[in-house]
Amino acid sequence: MRRRDFLRCLPVPLAGLATACRDAVSRRVAFVPSGVPSLYWECCRAGALAAANNYAAVVRWESPSRPDPAASQRAILGALVAGQPDAIVICPADPADLAPLLQQASQSGIAVGLIDTPCETAYAVCVRSDIAEAGRLAARYLAAKIPEGGRAAIVVTAGDQSDLSEDALIDELGGMPKPVSVAERPLNFADEIAALRQADALLRASANIQGVFCAAERTSIALARASRGIGKTPPIVGYGSDFALQQALRDGAIDALVVPDAFQVGYSALEAIVGPSRDAPTAGLDIEIPPRLITRDNLDSQETRAFLDAAFRRAD
């Protein structure tokens, strides 16, 4: 793809930014999220655009299509490698499948940035939310709610990599003055309706569970929906920033939220590639962005609203 073709494909605001930067040494960065649009990715995009604006770069956003985002990403990557942008930042839906294409991109001189999901390929930077810290934040909150010798559950999506958050939760709760044991409860999201039924059954059978941490956004949404239908449940700490979760926190369906700093994830990935050190990048740089714990008490504070509304920040 020629440079002017790359710019012609940009959304109108970015095309304007590209024009403004034409006389500067701008870098063209393609950003490929992992799935359908969400608040997380909108916040991540806002961060990427803010970094691009600060460092005179141009961002092209390439969202994969449904129902097979991995296949869509494969097609997007193939076209991008042929078009030779300066960098590709991607959250690979299927890391094993996309690794050869990303390796090809890296070998051809395209800087590769990874978001949230590691991949067996050469990369300039990998930026991800600190899921271990998410487990620790949830543990500290639940420890204040669970009696000594009580039991907590971590609810995971079957097949997801939640080991870090689970280990952190167990270590943090086990080291508390009043130790708490932890059980894992997987939900299978091959069928959303079945997952909701599983969430409902888990909460109804939770007489011996005094606290719950949901280690992923969709498990959190399922537990919040189930909680509304049941009424009184153990304290629930969700994970994610979806509007449905913010409303669930406000309504009392869940008690706290661990929210990833998606804006900073997007900003850090672009900054590492196009920022001041871009001419001497550190290969294989790993960056973890700490999340935040939000409760009903601070949900409407000015600081929390600015954090949650990162998707609406201006790129300047």
C-alpha positions in Angstrom: 0.0 0.0 0.0 1.4 3.4 -1.0 1.7 6.1 1.7 -1.1 8.2 0.2 -3.4 5.1 0.1 -2.6 4.5 3.8 -3.6 8.1 4.6 -6.8 8.0 2.5 -8.1 5.1 4.5 -7.8 6.9 7.8 -10.9 8.2 9.6 -11.5 12.0 9.0 -9.9 13.2 12.3 -6.8 11.1 11.8 -6.5 12.2 8.2 -6.4 15.8 9.5 -3.7 14.8 11.9 -1.7 13.1 9.2 -1.9 16.3 7.1 -0.7 18.4 10.0 2.3 16.0 10.5 3.2 15.8 6.8 6.2 18.0 7.2 7.4 16.1 10.2 9.1 12.7 10.4 5.8 10.9 11.2 5.5 7.1 11.7 2.6 5.1 10.4 1.2 2.7 13.0 -1.5 0.1 12.4 -3.4 -0.9 15.5 -5.4 -4.2 15.5 -7.6 -5.0 18.5 -8.7 -8.5 19.3 -12.4 -8.4 18.7 -15.6 -6.4 18.4 -15.7 -2.8 19.7 -15.9 -2.4 23.4 -15.3 0.3 26.0 -11.9 -1.2 26.7 -10.8 -0.9 23.1 -12.3 2.6 22.8 -10.2 3.7 25.8 -7.2 1.9 24.4 -7.7 3.7 21.1 -7.9 7.1 22.9 -4.6 6.4 24.6 -3.0 5.4 21.3 -4.2 8.5 19.5 -3.0 10.7 22.4 0.5 9.2 22.1 0.4 9.5 18.3 -0.6 13.2 18.6 2.2 13.8 21.1 4.9 12.1 19.0 3.8 13.1 15.4 2.6 9.6 14.4 -0.4 8.4 12.4 -2.6 5.6 13.6 -4.7 3.4 11.5 -7.3 1.4 13.4 -8.1 -2.0 12.0 -10.9 -3.8 13.8 -11.4 -7.5 13.0 -14.8 -8.7 11.9 -17.1 -11.2 13.4 -17.7 -14.1 13.8 -14.0 -15.2 13.4 -11.7 -12.4 14.6 -8.6 -14.7 14.3 -9.2 -15.2 10.6 -10.0 -11.6 10.1 -6.8 -10.6 11.9 -4.9 -12.9 9.6 -6.2 -11.2 6.5 -5.6 -7.8 8.0 -2.0 -8.7 8.9 -1.3 -10.0 5.4 -2.4 -6.7 3.9 -0.4 -4.7 6.4 2.8 -6.6 6.0 2.5 -6.0 2.2 1.8 -2.3 2.9 4.9 -1.9 5.1 3.7 0.5 7.8 6.4 1.5 10.3 4.7 -0.5 13.1 1.9 -2.9 13.9 0.4 -3.0 17.4 -1.9 -6.0 17.9 -3.8 -8.0 20.5 -3.6 -11.4 18.8 -6.9 -13.4 19.0 -4.9 -16.6 18.2 -1.3 -16.1 19.0 -0.1 -19.4 17.6 -1.8 -18.8 14.3 -0.6 -15.3 13.9 3.0 -15.8 15.1 4.4 -16.6 11.6 2.9 -13.4 10.1 4.1 -11.3 13.0 7.6 -12.8 12.7 7.5 -12.0 9.0 6.6 -8.4 9.8 9.4 -8.1 12.3 11.9 -9.5 9.9 10.8 -7.0 7.2 11.6 -4.1 9.5 8.1 -3.4 10.9 8.2 -2.8 14.6 5.7 -5.2 16.3 3.9 -4.2 19.5 1.7 -6.7 21.5 -1.3 -5.8 23.6 -2.3 -8.0 26.6 -1.6 -11.4 24.8 2.0 -12.7 24.5 3.0 -14.3 21.2 6.0 -16.4 20.2 7.5 -13.8 17.9 10.1 -11.0 17.9 8.5 -7.9 19.3 9.5 -4.3 20.2 7.1 -4.0 23.1 4.4 -6.0 24.9 2.0 -4.0 27.0 -0.6 -5.6 29.2 -2.8 -5.1 32.2 -1.2 -6.4 35.4 -3.6 -9.3 36.1 -1.6 -10.4 39.1 -2.2 -6.9 40.7 -5.9 -7.3 39.8 -5.9 -10.5 42.0 -4.2 -8.7 44.8 -6.6 -5.7 44.7 -9.6 -8.1 44.8 -8.0 -10.1 47.7 -7.5 -7.0 49.8 -11.1 -5.9 49.3 -12.5 -9.4 50.0 -10.3 -9.9 53.0 -12.1 -7.1 54.8 -15.5 -8.8 54.1 -14.7 -12.5 54.7 -14.6 -13.9 58.3 -11.5 -15.7 59.5 -11.4 -19.2 58.0 -13.9 -18.3 55.3 -13.8 -19.2 51.7 -13.6 -17.2 48.5 -14.2 -18.3 44.9 -12.4 -17.1 41.8 -14.7 -17.4 38.8 -12.9 -17.8 35.5 -13.9 -18.3 31.9 -13.1 -21.9 30.9 -10.0 -22.0 28.8 -8.8 -18.4 29.7 -5.4 -17.8 31.2 -6.2 -16.6 34.7 -3.4 -18.4 36.6 -1.7 -15.1 37.5 -4.8 -13.5 39.1 -5.7 -16.8 40.8 -2.2 -17.2 42.3 -2.1 -13.6 43.4 -5.5 -14.0 45.0 -4.5 -17.1 46.9 -1.2 -15.7 48.0 -2.7 -12.4 49.2 -5.6 -14.0 51.1 -3.3 -16.7 52.5 -1.0 -14.1 53.9 -3.7 -12.1 55.6 -4.0 -12.1 59.4 -7.3 -14.1 59.0 -6.4 -16.6 56.2 -9.0 -17.4 53.5 -9.0 -20.4 51.3 -9.8 -20.1 47.5 -11.8 -22.4 45.2 -11.9 -22.0 41.4 -15.2 -22.0 39.5 -15.0 -22.1 35.7 -17.8 -20.9 33.5 -18.1 -22.2 29.9 -19.0 -19.4 27.5 -19.5 -21.6 24.4 -23.2 -20.9 25.2 -24.0 -17.5 26.8 -27.4 -18.7 28.2 -25.7 -21.8 29.7 -23.0 -19.6 31.3 -25.7 -17.4 32.9 -27.4 -20.5 34.3 -24.0 -21.7 35.7 -23.5 -18.3 37.3 -26.9 -18.4 38.8 -26.3 -21.9 40.2 -22.9 -20.9 41.6 -24.4 -18.0 43.6 -27.4 -20.0 44.8 -25.1 -22.7 46.1 -22.7 -20.3 47.7 -23.6 -21.0 51.4 -20.0 -21.9 52.0 -18.6 -19.1 49.9 -18.2 -15.6 51.5 -16.6 -13.7 48.6 -16.3 -14.0 44.8 -13.8 -12.5 42.4 -14.5 -12.7 38.6 -11.3 -12.8 36.7 -12.6 -11.6 33.4 -15.1 -9.1 32.0 -17.7 -11.5 30.6 -17.7 -13.7 33.7 -18.3 -10.5 35.7 -21.2 -9.5 33.5 -22.7 -13.0 33.9 -22.3 -12.9 37.7 -23.8 -9.4 37.9 -26.9 -10.5 35.9 -27.3 -13.6 38.1 -26.9 -11.6 41.2 -29.7 -9.3 40.2 -32.1 -12.3 39.9 -31.1 -13.7 43.3 -30.9 -10.7 45.6 -28.5 -11.2 48.5 -25.2 -12.8 47.4 -21.7 -12.9 48.8 -19.5 -9.8 48.1 -18.6 -9.9 44.4 -15.6 -8.2 42.9 -15.8 -7.9 39.1 -13.2 -7.2 36.4 -13.6 -4.8 33.5 -14.9 -1.4 32.6 -18.0 -2.2 30.5 -20.9 0.1 31.1 -23.1 -2.8 32.2 -20.6 -3.5 35.0 -20.5 0.2 36.0 -24.3 0.1 36.3 -24.1 -3.2 38.2 -21.8 -1.6 40.7 -24.1 1.4 41.1 -27.1 -0.9 41.6 -25.4 -3.1 44.1 -25.4 -6.3 41.9 -21.6 -6.3 42.5 -19.6 -4.7 45.2 -16.4 -3.6 43.6 -14.7 -3.5 40.2 -11.0 -4.0 39.3 -10.7 -1.8 36.1 -7.8 -2.1 33.7 -6.2 1.2 32.6 -6.9 0.8 28.9 -6.0 4.4 28.0 -2.5 3.9 29.5 -2.2 0.5 27.8 -2.8 2.1 24.4 -0.6 5.2 25.2 2.3 3.1 26.4 2.3 0.8 23.4 2.5 3.7 21.0 5.0 5.7 23.1 7.4 2.7 23.2 7.4 2.6 19.4 7.1 6.2 18.3 8.4 8.1 21.4 11.8 9.6 22.2 13.6 6.3 22.3 12.2 5.1 18.9 15.5 5.3 17.2 17.1 3.0 19.7 14.2 0.7 20.8 14.7 -2.0 23.4 13.7 -5.3 21.7 11.4 -7.4 23.8 10.3 -4.6 26.2 7.6 -5.7 28.6 5.3 -3.2 30.3 2.6 -4.0 32.8 0.0 -1.4 33.6 -1.6 -1.5 37.1 -5.4 -1.6 37.3 -7.6 0.3 39.8 -10.1 -0.9 42.4 -13.4 1.0 42.2 -16.3 0.8 44.7 -19.7 2.4 45.0 -18.1 4.9 47.4 -15.7 6.3 44.8 -17.6 5.5 41.6 -18.8 9.1 41.1 -15.7 10.9 42.3 -14.0 13.2 39.8 -10.9 11.1 39.6 -12.8 7.9 39.0 -15.0 9.4 36.3 -12.0 10.8 34.5 -10.4 7.3 34.6 -13.6 5.5 33.4 -14.3 8.1 30.7 -10.9 7.8 29.2 -12.5 6.8 25.8 -13.8 10.4 25.5 -10.5 12.2 26.2 -9.3 14.3 23.4 -6.2 13.2 21.7 -4.6 16.5 22.5 
